[in-house]
């Protein structure tokens, strides 16, 4: 029990530091599944994973308190943080066993149910296996398979498990396996904004109109048409609730400020079901052509109350999120909350994208650990598959 307590504590420490401190630390999260294999009982296995998730998602408490401030209390935010962490950890409780031969297979099942299959795939924040991007940069799917093999060897041989832990600690100390800032995709220009709260699922035409005017005035001052980049990208929800008139406003303004060959991409909400629900989308305007990509997994608790609810954001769980660009490149579009998850990336990378485009709102969590975790999650996937990434945000 003493050793188990140490392993549980180590898991919590790793969760606290790995994604929010030095870029040499994300690689340490690869140890978490190994700690799961080393504990002596099912409850300790559950607590190892729970300690990691409670620690790494700690920013959810102050962030959710801000996001839900109009209708909920800090206690609700704490309950949300606890329930999410417990939910992700339950598969690791269920599938733990003493049998070494079964445990290696059951560890894979635990990962699948915690991070890749609904319903936990909707809340599976920061899968520790994505740190394979630090250990095997550019390996892509082979990097993930290599981690599966390593975990299998750690299950069947405790010496291998302790050796792997020692190697990861050594690599961390000497600075090998550092998470690097992803390369920016050619031809893209990110326009970050500071509009604060952009309401989701709400409609205020006057506020949206005034914000659009401010955005385009800023773009004019930046002399956006003199930039060499062909793609100008604005954050999620910047356009607000879009009706046909709103879309035409964006078309008209874009015609006036963009040079020939430039395109503009921006986030908005398109009403569906007679206005009772909406799609949270990114829209690419290319002259008269318009390409729309919808967010697949909105924030489960606050943006919609269930896939069958009569109000809120629509869920497009199994779509690949690929945006076919006019220059024949494929962009994996990751919108806001999806950055924390694993399933959206997996579905996108099955289509071999050429770049990652992440766009989101961070006004609600800008003073917490969550923005850095979002951005580093994108960077980890970009490093694992060796592709560029563009990050665009409103704060």
C-alpha positions in Angstrom: 0.0 0.0 0.0 2.9 2.3 0.7 4.3 1.8 -2.8 0.9 2.2 -4.3 0.5 5.5 -2.5 3.8 6.7 -3.9 2.7 5.7 -7.4 -0.6 7.5 -7.0 1.2 10.6 -5.8 3.7 10.5 -8.7 0.7 10.3 -11.1 -0.8 13.5 -9.6 2.6 15.3 -9.8 3.0 14.3 -13.4 -0.5 15.5 -14.2 0.2 18.9 -12.6 3.5 19.7 -14.3 3.6 17.8 -17.6 1.5 20.1 -19.8 1.8 23.5 -18.1 5.5 23.9 -17.3 8.7 23.2 -19.3 8.3 21.8 -22.8 10.6 18.9 -21.7 8.0 17.7 -19.3 5.1 16.4 -21.6 7.0 13.2 -22.2 6.6 12.3 -18.6 2.9 11.6 -19.0 3.9 8.4 -20.9 4.7 7.0 -17.5 1.0 7.0 -16.4 -0.1 3.7 -18.0 3.1 2.1 -16.6 2.2 3.2 -13.1 -1.2 1.6 -13.7 0.5 -1.7 -14.4 2.7 -1.5 -11.3 0.1 -1.0 -8.6 -1.1 -4.0 -6.6 -4.9 -3.7 -6.7 -7.9 -2.4 -8.7 -8.6 0.6 -6.4 -5.0 1.8 -6.7 -5.2 1.4 -10.5 -8.2 3.6 -10.5 -6.6 6.2 -8.2 -3.5 6.4 -10.4 -5.5 7.5 -13.4 -7.9 9.7 -11.3 -4.9 11.5 -9.7 -3.5 12.3 -13.2 -6.8 13.6 -14.6 -7.8 15.6 -11.5 -4.4 17.2 -11.6 -4.1 17.9 -15.3 -7.6 19.2 -15.7 -7.5 21.4 -12.6 -8.0 24.6 -14.7 -11.6 23.3 -15.4 -12.7 24.5 -12.0 -12.1 28.3 -12.4 -12.7 28.1 -16.2 -16.1 26.4 -15.9 -17.0 28.8 -13.1 -16.5 31.7 -15.5 -18.2 29.9 -18.5 -21.2 28.9 -16.4 -21.3 32.0 -14.2 -24.7 33.1 -15.5 -26.6 30.0 -14.4 -24.3 27.9 -12.1 -22.1 28.2 -9.0 -18.5 27.3 -8.2 -19.7 24.2 -6.6 -21.2 23.1 -9.9 -17.8 23.7 -11.6 -16.1 21.5 -9.0 -18.7 18.8 -9.5 -18.1 18.9 -13.2 -14.3 18.6 -12.8 -14.7 15.7 -10.4 -17.3 13.8 -12.4 -15.3 14.2 -15.7 -12.1 12.9 -14.1 -13.9 10.0 -12.4 -15.7 9.1 -15.7 -12.5 8.9 -17.7 -10.9 6.8 -14.9 -13.6 4.2 -14.6 -12.5 2.1 -17.6 -9.1 1.8 -15.9 -10.9 0.5 -12.8 -12.9 -2.0 -14.7 -10.2 -3.5 -16.9 -7.4 -3.8 -14.3 -6.5 -7.4 -13.3 -3.6 -9.4 -11.8 -3.2 -11.7 -14.8 -0.3 -10.3 -16.8 -1.4 -11.9 -20.1 -4.9 -10.4 -19.8 -3.7 -7.1 -18.4 -1.8 -6.1 -21.5 -5.0 -6.6 -23.6 -7.2 -5.0 -21.0 -5.0 -1.9 -21.0 -5.8 -1.4 -24.7 -9.5 -1.8 -23.9 -9.2 0.8 -21.1 -7.7 3.3 -23.5 -10.3 2.6 -26.1 -13.2 3.1 -23.7 -11.6 6.1 -22.0 -10.4 8.1 -25.0 -11.7 6.8 -28.3 -15.3 5.5 -27.8 -18.4 7.3 -26.7 -19.5 8.4 -24.2 -16.1 8.9 -22.6 -14.6 10.1 -25.8 -16.6 13.2 -25.4 -14.8 14.1 -22.1 -11.5 12.2 -22.4 -9.2 15.1 -21.8 -5.4 14.7 -22.5 -4.8 11.1 -23.3 -1.3 10.4 -22.0 -0.5 8.3 -25.1 -0.4 11.4 -27.3 2.9 12.3 -25.6 4.3 9.7 -28.1 4.9 12.8 -30.2 7.8 13.7 -28.0 9.3 10.1 -27.9 8.7 9.3 -31.6 8.3 12.6 -33.5 7.2 12.1 -37.1 6.3 8.4 -36.6 2.6 9.0 -36.8 0.5 5.8 -36.4 3.8 3.8 -36.0 4.6 6.0 -33.0 1.3 5.0 -31.3 1.8 1.3 -32.2 5.3 1.6 -30.7 3.8 2.9 -27.4 1.3 -0.1 -27.4 4.3 -2.5 -27.7 6.2 -0.7 -25.0 3.2 -0.9 -22.6 2.8 -4.6 -23.4 6.4 -5.2 -22.5 6.0 -3.2 -19.3 3.0 -5.3 -18.3 4.7 -8.7 -18.8 8.0 -7.7 -17.1 8.2 -5.4 -14.1 11.9 -4.8 -14.8 11.0 -3.4 -18.2 8.4 -1.1 -16.6 10.9 0.4 -14.2 13.5 0.6 -16.9 11.1 2.6 -19.1 10.3 4.9 -16.2 14.1 5.5 -15.7 14.6 6.2 -19.4 11.8 8.7 -19.5 13.2 10.5 -16.4 16.7 10.5 -18.0 15.4 11.9 -21.3 13.6 14.6 -19.3 16.7 15.6 -17.3 18.9 15.8 -20.4 16.2 17.6 -22.4 15.7 15.0 -25.1 12.1 14.6 -26.3 11.2 18.2 -26.0 7.8 19.4 -27.3 8.5 22.0 -30.0 6.4 24.8 -31.4 4.8 23.5 -34.6 5.7 25.0 -37.9 3.1 27.4 -39.3 1.5 26.1 -42.6 2.5 28.0 -45.7 0.1 30.6 -46.9 -1.8 31.0 -43.6 -2.2 34.1 -41.5 -3.8 33.9 -38.0 -5.8 36.9 -36.7 -6.1 36.5 -32.9 -8.7 38.7 -31.2 -9.6 39.9 -27.7 -13.4 40.3 -27.7 -13.9 38.3 -24.5 -17.1 36.4 -24.1 -18.7 35.3 -27.4 -22.0 33.7 -26.4 -22.7 30.3 -27.8 -26.3 29.5 -28.8 -27.4 33.0 -28.3 -28.4 35.7 -30.8 -27.8 39.4 -30.7 -27.8 40.9 -34.1 -26.6 44.3 -33.0 -23.6 42.9 -31.0 -22.7 40.6 -33.9 -22.9 43.5 -36.4 -20.8 45.8 -34.3 -18.2 43.1 -33.8 -18.0 42.4 -37.5 -17.4 46.1 -38.2 -14.6 46.2 -35.6 -13.0 43.0 -37.1 -13.0 44.4 -40.6 -11.8 47.8 -39.5 -8.8 46.1 -37.8 -8.1 44.1 -40.9 -8.1 47.3 -43.0 -5.6 48.9 -40.5 -3.5 45.8 -40.8 -3.5 46.2 -44.6 -4.4 42.6 -44.9 -4.5 42.7 -48.7 -0.7 43.5 -48.7 0.2 40.3 -47.0 1.7 37.5 -49.0 -0.5 34.8 -47.3 -3.6 33.6 -49.1 -5.6 32.4 -46.1 -6.7 34.8 -43.4 -8.1 32.9 -40.4 -10.2 34.4 -37.6 -11.3 32.6 -34.4 -14.3 30.4 -33.6 -17.7 32.1 -33.2 -16.3 35.5 -34.2 -19.3 36.0 -36.6 -21.9 35.1 -34.0 -25.2 33.7 -35.1 -25.3 33.7 -38.9 -28.5 34.1 -40.9 -28.4 34.8 -44.7 -28.1 38.5 -44.1 -25.1 38.0 -41.9 -23.4 35.8 -44.4 -23.9 38.4 -47.1 -22.4 41.0 -44.8 -19.2 38.9 -44.5 -19.1 38.4 -48.3 -19.4 42.1 -49.0 -16.9 43.2 -46.5 -14.4 40.5 -47.6 -14.7 41.6 -51.2 -13.6 45.1 -50.2 -10.5 44.3 -48.2 -9.0 41.1 -49.7 -6.8 41.1 -52.8 -7.3 38.6 -55.6 -6.6 35.1 -54.5 -7.0 35.7 -50.8 -9.6 33.8 -48.8 -11.0 34.4 -45.4 -12.0 31.8 -42.8 -14.0 32.6 -39.7 -16.2 30.9 -37.1 -19.9 31.3 -36.6 -23.1 29.6 -35.7 -25.6 28.4 -38.4 -29.2 27.8 -37.1 -30.8 24.5 -37.7 -34.2 22.9 -36.8 -36.0 26.2 -37.3 -33.5 28.0 -35.1 -33.8 25.8 -32.0 -30.4 24.2 -32.6 -27.2 25.3 -34.4 -24.0 24.1 -36.0 -20.8 25.6 -34.6 -18.9 26.0 -37.9 -15.8 27.4 -39.6 -16.6 29.0 -42.9 -14.1 29.5 -45.7 -15.0 32.2 -48.2 -13.2 31.9 -51.5 -14.8 34.6 -53.8 -18.4 33.5 -54.3 -17.6 29.9 -53.1 -18.3 28.9 -49.5 -17.0 25.8 -47.7 -18.4 25.0 -44.2 -16.9 22.6 -41.7 -18.9 21.9 -38.5 -17.5 21.3 -35.0 -17.9 17.6 -34.3 -17.9 17.5 -30.5 -19.2 20.7 -28.8 -18.6 21.2 -25.0 -20.9 18.4 -23.7 -22.2 20.1 -20.6 -22.7 23.8 -21.4 -23.3 24.0 -25.1 -25.8 21.2 -25.4 -27.6 19.0 -22.9 -27.5 15.8 -25.0 -27.4 14.7 -28.6 -31.2 14.3 -28.6 -31.9 17.6 -26.9 -34.2 20.1 -28.7 -31.9 23.0 -28.1 -28.1 23.6 -28.2 -25.3 22.6 -30.6 -25.5 19.7 -32.9 -23.2 16.7 -32.5 -21.3 15.3 -35.6 -19.3 12.6 -33.8 -18.0 10.5 -36.6 -17.2 13.1 -39.2 -13.5 13.5 -40.2 -13.3 17.3 -39.9 -11.3 17.6 -43.1 -11.5 20.8 -45.0 -10.5 20.5 -48.7 -8.6 23.7 -49.5 -8.7 25.3 -53.0 -5.0 24.5 -53.4 -5.7 20.8 -52.9 -4.3 20.6 -49.4 -6.3 19.0 -46.7 -6.7 20.7 -43.3 -7.7 18.8 -40.2 -10.0 21.4 -38.5 -10.0 21.1 -34.7 -12.5 23.6 -33.0 -12.0 24.7 -29.5 -12.9 22.0 -27.0 -12.0 19.2 -29.5 -8.3 20.1 -28.8 -8.5 18.3 -25.5 -9.9 15.1 -26.9 -8.4 12.2 -29.0 -11.2 11.0 -31.2 -11.4 14.1 -33.4 -7.7 13.9 -34.2 -7.8 10.2 -34.9 -10.7 10.6 -37.3 -9.0 13.5 -39.1 -5.6 11.8 -39.3 -7.1 8.7 -41.0 -7.5 11.0 -44.0 -3.8 12.0 -44.0 -4.2 15.8 -43.6 -1.5 18.2 -44.7 -2.0 20.6 -41.7 -3.9 21.1 -38.5 -6.1 24.2 -38.1 -7.1 24.8 -34.5 -9.4 27.7 -33.7 -11.2 28.5 -30.5 -12.3 30.8 -27.7 -10.2 31.1 -24.5 -11.9 34.0 -22.8 -13.5 31.7 -20.2 -10.2 30.0 -19.3 -7.5 32.5 -20.1 -6.3 32.8 -16.5 -6.1 29.0 -16.0 -3.9 26.2 -17.2 -6.3 25.2 -19.9 -5.2 27.4 -22.8 -1.6 26.1 -22.7 -2.9 22.5 -22.5 -5.1 23.1 -25.6 -2.2 24.5 -27.6 0.3 21.9 -26.5 -2.2 19.1 -27.3 -2.4 20.4 -30.9 1.4 20.7 -31.0 1.8 17.1 -29.8 -0.3 15.7 -32.6 1.5 17.9 -35.1 4.8 16.7 -33.8 3.7 13.0 -33.9 2.6 13.2 -37.5 5.2 15.9 -38.5 2.8 18.3 -40.1 2.4 22.1 -39.6 -0.3 23.6 -37.4 -2.0 27.0 -37.2 -3.6 28.1 -33.9 -6.1 31.0 -33.9 -7.9 32.2 -30.7 -10.2 34.8 -29.2 -9.4 35.8 -25.6 
